[in-house]
Amino acid sequence: MNDHTQPPTATARRSARAELAARPAIGNNETAEAVVNVALAGACCETWWTSAGTTHDEACQRRAPKSSAA
């Protein structure tokens, strides 16, 4: 049996619990707000947002220019 299928040892469980306890607590509202802020920070133009990131407005600064190579 390989190590990835073995159940965690007591030491591993204690270590994981200690790591989780040391992390700062984040409430559900703060977590949701952080997720929204990340999504909005990566947002581009209105067309990009409503097209699920597939299309940009013509005036959008992040719009890649069409290549003239044939």
Backbone as CSV, one residue per row, in Angstrom:
resi,resn,N_x,N_y,N_z,CA_x,CA_y,CA_z,C_x,C_y,C_z
1,MET,0.851,-1.181,0.000,0.000,0.000,0.000,0.896,1.244,0.000
2,ASN,0.557,2.236,-0.791,1.423,3.411,-0.807,1.029,4.391,0.296
3,ASP,1.938,5.307,0.614,1.750,6.219,1.746,0.536,7.119,1.602
4,HIS,0.101,7.379,0.370,-1.028,8.293,0.168,-2.362,7.671,0.554
5,THR,-2.420,6.373,0.668,-3.679,5.732,1.023,-3.742,5.363,2.498
6,GLN,-2.654,5.579,3.219,-2.626,5.292,4.649,-3.398,6.365,5.400
7,PRO,-4.110,6.019,6.446,-4.766,7.047,7.252,-3.712,7.893,7.950
8,PRO,-4.024,9.156,8.218,-3.036,10.024,8.868,-2.706,9.518,10.272
9,THR,-1.473,9.691,10.645,-1.045,9.292,11.981,-1.556,10.296,12.999
10,ALA,-1.487,9.921,14.265,-1.913,10.827,15.329,-1.062,12.091,15.313
11,THR,0.211,11.943,15.033,1.102,13.106,14.969,0.695,14.036,13.835
12,ALA,0.353,13.481,12.686,-0.073,14.298,11.547,-1.370,15.024,11.864
13,ARG,-2.291,14.332,12.534,-3.556,14.982,12.902,-3.316,16.117,13.894
14,ARG,-2.455,15.888,14.882,-2.142,16.953,15.858,-1.482,18.134,15.168
15,SER,-0.592,17.854,14.243,0.097,18.911,13.512,-0.892,19.736,12.685
16,ALA,-1.809,19.054,12.022,-2.816,19.754,11.215,-3.721,20.603,12.096
17,ARG,-4.135,20.061,13.243,-4.984,20.839,14.159,-4.242,22.056,14.679
18,ALA,-2.962,21.904,15.007,-2.169,23.032,15.505,-2.023,24.108,14.442
19,GLU,-1.812,23.676,13.194,-1.692,24.640,12.103,-2.989,25.411,11.910
20,LEU,-4.113,24.705,11.913,-5.413,25.366,11.760,-5.696,26.319,12.913
21,ALA,-5.338,25.920,14.125,-5.576,26.769,15.289,-4.732,28.044,15.236
22,ALA,-3.558,27.962,14.610,-2.665,29.123,14.546,-3.091,30.133,13.492
23,ARG,-3.929,29.708,12.560,-4.391,30.618,11.506,-5.391,31.612,12.080
24,PRO,-5.377,32.841,11.563,-6.378,33.800,12.035,-7.775,33.361,11.621
25,ALA,-8.723,33.561,12.509,-10.107,33.188,12.222,-10.706,34.160,11.212
26,ILE,-11.407,33.624,10.258,-12.101,34.443,9.268,-13.552,34.008,9.277
27,GLY,-14.442,34.959,9.493,-15.863,34.654,9.485,-16.366,34.452,8.066
28,ASN,-17.535,33.910,7.939,-18.116,33.661,6.615,-18.260,34.934,5.799
29,ASN,-18.663,36.036,6.441,-18.830,37.286,5.703,-17.501,37.794,5.183
30,GLU,-16.459,37.677,5.992,-15.143,38.134,5.554,-14.628,37.267,4.409
31,THR,-14.877,35.979,4.485,-14.448,35.079,3.420,-15.163,35.413,2.125
32,ALA,-16.461,35.587,2.192,-17.238,35.926,0.996,-16.778,37.260,0.423
33,GLU,-16.532,38.226,1.279,-16.075,39.536,0.819,-14.711,39.424,0.140
34,ALA,-13.830,38.605,0.690,-12.511,38.417,0.088,-12.623,37.772,-1.282
35,VAL,-13.495,36.798,-1.429,-13.691,36.134,-2.720,-14.212,37.131,-3.751
36,VAL,-15.171,37.941,-3.354,-15.732,38.946,-4.259,-14.669,39.964,-4.643
37,ASN,-13.868,40.402,-3.680,-12.819,41.380,-3.981,-11.800,40.843,-4.971
38,VAL,-11.435,39.578,-4.840,-10.494,38.976,-5.787,-11.116,38.918,-7.171
39,ALA,-12.372,38.507,-7.243,-13.051,38.429,-8.536,-13.154,39.805,-9.178
40,LEU,-13.506,40.813,-8.403,-13.641,42.157,-8.954,-12.295,42.744,-9.363
41,ALA,-11.247,42.417,-8.622,-9.922,42.923,-8.972,-9.468,42.385,-10.323
42,GLY,-9.888,41.171,-10.649,-9.520,40.585,-11.929,-10.487,40.927,-13.044
43,ALA,-11.570,41.607,-12.690,-12.573,41.957,-13.692,-11.999,42.976,-14.665
44,CYS,-12.567,42.995,-15.796,-12.080,43.859,-16.852,-13.178,44.850,-17.220
45,CYS,-13.720,44.680,-18.381,-14.794,45.539,-18.865,-16.136,44.830,-18.686
46,GLU,-17.204,45.548,-18.922,-18.546,44.972,-18.757,-18.761,43.766,-19.680
47,THR,-18.304,43.867,-20.913,-18.476,42.758,-21.851,-17.713,41.533,-21.377
48,TRP,-16.500,41.736,-20.861,-15.698,40.626,-20.353,-16.443,39.941,-19.206
49,TRP,-16.990,40.757,-18.298,-17.681,40.214,-17.131,-18.903,39.400,-17.534
50,THR,-19.698,39.930,-18.458,-20.944,39.254,-18.829,-20.733,38.119,-19.829
51,SER,-19.554,38.038,-20.433,-19.280,36.952,-21.379,-18.423,35.859,-20.751
52,ALA,-18.337,35.850,-19.445,-17.539,34.852,-18.719,-16.076,34.886,-19.152
53,GLY,-15.588,36.085,-19.393,-14.167,36.251,-19.698,-13.743,35.864,-21.098
54,THR,-14.671,35.834,-22.038,-14.313,35.418,-23.396,-14.183,36.571,-24.384
55,THR,-14.783,37.710,-24.086,-14.802,38.838,-25.015,-14.555,40.133,-24.250
56,HIS,-13.933,41.116,-24.902,-13.697,42.423,-24.297,-14.398,43.506,-25.107
57,ASP,-14.678,44.648,-24.439,-15.160,45.827,-25.154,-14.075,46.278,-26.117
58,GLU,-14.461,46.949,-27.187,-13.482,47.463,-28.160,-12.485,48.424,-27.508
59,ALA,-12.942,49.200,-26.533,-12.081,50.195,-25.895,-11.334,49.651,-24.679
60,CYS,-11.497,48.397,-24.349,-10.890,47.813,-23.158,-9.364,47.790,-23.287
61,GLN,-8.671,48.217,-22.239,-7.210,48.244,-22.257,-6.604,46.843,-22.227
62,ARG,-7.334,45.870,-21.726,-6.810,44.507,-21.653,-7.106,43.690,-22.907
63,ARG,-7.845,44.286,-23.819,-8.194,43.583,-25.058,-6.934,43.408,-25.886
64,ALA,-6.661,42.173,-26.293,-5.488,41.913,-27.119,-5.772,42.344,-28.534
65,PRO,-4.855,43.078,-29.126,-5.093,43.502,-30.514,-5.101,42.288,-31.442
66,LYS,-5.912,42.394,-32.473,-5.971,41.311,-33.448,-4.676,41.291,-34.240
67,SER,-4.157,40.121,-34.436,-2.898,39.986,-35.168,-3.127,40.279,-36.652
68,SER,-2.158,40.922,-37.275,-2.261,41.187,-38.709,-1.575,40.078,-39.512
69,ALA,-0.996,39.120,-38.799,-0.331,38.012,-39.495,-1.391,37.108,-40.132
70,ALA,-1.114,36.705,-41.337,-2.067,35.834,-42.043,-1.643,34.401,-41.999
